[in-house]
Amino acid sequence: MAKVILQLGELTCPSCMTKIRKAVENQDGVSNVKVLFNAGKVRADIDQSKVTGDDLSTVITDLGYEVKKVKTKELA
């Protein structure tokens, strides 16, 4: 397992946050999704054998939102 943090471009409304959260949650191997509206970040635990941070970046980009940075950290 790993924790992924995706730094987003500006989120303009709470419905954007919900749309992103649902899309990320629907990916196989993703759990504990949190979208931090004011910080413009998405945090999630991922099973890297099923999904990567770059995969989640693509999901968010395909929704029309900007992903500025992807950071993945292995969980002990």
NORDAJO-V811812 format. One record per helix or strand of 3 or more residues. SS is the DSSP state (H for helix, E for strand). FROM is the first residue (numbers start at 0). LEN is the number of residues. If there is no record, write none. Layout:
SS	FROM	LEN
SS	FROM	LEN
This chain:
E	1	7
H	13	12
E	29	7
E	40	6
H	52	10
E	66	8
